[in-house]
């Protein structure tokens, strides 16, 4: 029985740690859903400066699973916004198409972004080829061109994709204020589910810990246990 009680105590403690994590995570997701979205329902970052030489600024490729495989439809929508004094192009395309389009073209790849203080690290790709205007290409899954504030939205899909920023005329020298956001209808259900499961696990942990501590109190040192049919002698 002692081993059983020890096992229940350990199990209760483990479940308790898991429950705390689920409750904290679920509570944070519910808080973010209620307070951290803009008027359009996006979790968005404030505009920050992105500037680099060359004909384009591109993201590292983002792999989202095999197309038409496991990736669920309508999981999330991405929004990218850019502001500039010149006409700017924003586009998202499959990485293979972007690599082919920018082959031999000088451009910069964003490799890291720090938020506090804000900074961007680029990997510069040299080249001397002059690309065709990006708006003339047909492989973009989402794109826009114009002066001032431009915005694109795209429903995530399976495959490997790259975000591209360029001047509309494909000239060199990119200088924009960029912001990004994401919207998903699964954040709140996940938060509620994690919170409910966490509370259930917490209740189970309490039961196991209480059961593990039930039983007879240990005998005092030097005392002799008395059988039920015996009467203690003076």
N, C-alpha and C positions, 0 to 999 in steps of 0.2 A: 504493500500500500504506500510505503514511503516513496518508492520509485514512481508510482503513479502520480502522487501529489507533486513531486519535483517536476515530472513531465508536464503536468497541467500548469504549474507556475511558469515554466519556461515558455510553454505555448502561449499563455496569457500575455507575457511580456512581449513576445515577438508580435503577436496580433496587435498589442497596444501601440508599438512603434509604427506598424503599417497603418493602423487607424489614424494616428496623428498626422502622418504624411498625407493620407487621402483627405482628411478633413481640412487640413491647411490648403492643399492644392485645390480642392473643390470650392472652398470659401474664396480663395484668390481669384479663380475663374469667374465666379459669380460677381465678385466685386468689380473685376475688370469689365465684365459685360455691362454692368450698371453704370460705371463711372468713366471708363477710358475710351469710349467710342465717340466719334464726331457725329454731326447731324445726319450723315448718310450711313451710319452704322459701321464705319471703318475704324479699326485700331490703327492709328496713323502716327507717323513720326513728323516732327516739325521740319520745314524746308531747311536744307543745309547746302553749303557751296560745294560743287563738284567742278573742278577745273583741271585740264590737262592738255598738253600739246597733242598733235596728231589729228587724225580725221574722225576719231570715235573714242568714246568711253564705253566700255562694255563690262558686264558682270562676268564672274566666273560661271561656267555652265552649272545649271541647277537640274539635277536628275530627280524626276518625280515618278519613277517606276516605268515599267514597260507599257507602251500605249495599249489601250483596250485590254489591259490585264487586271491588276488588282486595284488600280487607282479609282476611287469612287467618284462618280459624277457629282457636281455641285458641292464639293467639299468646301471650297473657298474661292473668293474672288479677290484678285490682286488689283490695286490701283497705283499707278505711277504718275506723278505730276512734276512738271518742269517749267521753270520760268526763266526767260532770257530776253535781252534787248534785241536779239537777232532771231530770225526764224529758226526754230529748233525742231528736230525730228526725234520722236521717241518710238521705239519698236521692240517687239518681242518676237523671236523666231526660234526655230529649232537650231541647236548649236551647230550642226553640220552645215546648215545653210549660211549661218553667220560666218563660220570659219572660211567657207568658200568665198563669200562676198568680200571679206577683209584680208584675204590672202595677199601678202606683199604690201599691205597698206599699214602705215604707221598708226598705231592706236594704243590705248592704255587700258589695262585690265584691273578692275578693282579687286584687290586681294584681302583687304581688311578695312573695317570701319570702326572707329572708336567714338563713343558718345559723350564722354565727359573727361576732358574737353573734346570737342568734335575734331576728328582728323580722318583722313582717307589715305590709305597706302595703295599705290599703283604699281603694276608691273608693266614697264614700257616695252612694247613690241615694235621693233624698227621696221621700216619699209619705205619704198619710194613710189609705189603704184598710186594712181589717182582713182578712187572709186567712183562709180556712177552715183548720181543722187539717190539717196536711200528711198525716197518716195516713189521712185520708178520701179522698185523691186516688187515682186508679187509673192514672196515667200513669207511675209510677216503674218503672224496669227493675230496680232493687234498692233496698230500704229496710228500716229497722228503727226501732223506737221503744221507749224504756225508760229507767229510771234506772240509774245506775252505768255500767259499761263496756258499750258497744254496738259491734257490729261488722257490717259488710256486706262481701260479696265479689261481684265482677262480672267475667265474662269479656268482655274488650274486643270491641267490635263496631263496624262501620262507622257513620258518622254524626257528628253534633255533639252533645256531651253536656255537662251541667253537674252539679257536685256541690253539694248543698244541706244546710246545717246549720240547724236550727230548734229552738225549744222545742216540745215535743209539743203544747201548747195554742195554738201560734202567737203567744204573747205576745212582747213586745219585750225586748231585752237578752239577747244570746247570750254565754255564757262556758263554754268547754269545753277540755279537754285532747285534742288531736287528733294522731293518727299515721296514716301511710299507708305502704303497702308494695305491692310488685308481685312476682309469681312467674311465671316463664317457663321452659319446657323447651328453649328454643332458645339460651339463653346459653352453655351448655357446648359444644354442637356448633359454634356460631359461633366460640367461643374456640379450639377444637381446629383448626377449619378455617383460621382466620387464622394460627395458629401454623405449621401444615404448609405453607401457601402461602408464608408469610414465609421459612421455612427453604429451600424450593425456590428462591425468588427470590434469597436470599442466596447459595446455591450457584451459581446462574447468574451473579450479579454477580461472584463471585470468578473464575469461568472467563473471563468477558469481560475483566476487568481483567488477568488473567495473560496471556491471548492478546495483548492490546493492547501488552504490554510485551516480548513476544518479538521477536526479530530481531537483526540485526547491531549490535554496538556502534558508535557513531559514530567515524569516523576522527579521529586526533589532528590538531591544527592544523598545517598546513604539510606533512603527509605526502601521498604520492601513492599512490592505490590501485594494487595489483598485479594484473594479469590472471592467471588460472590457468596460461597457457602461457608466462609470463614469469618469468625468474629475476632477483631483485633484484641490482643491480650495486653494488659497493663504492664 
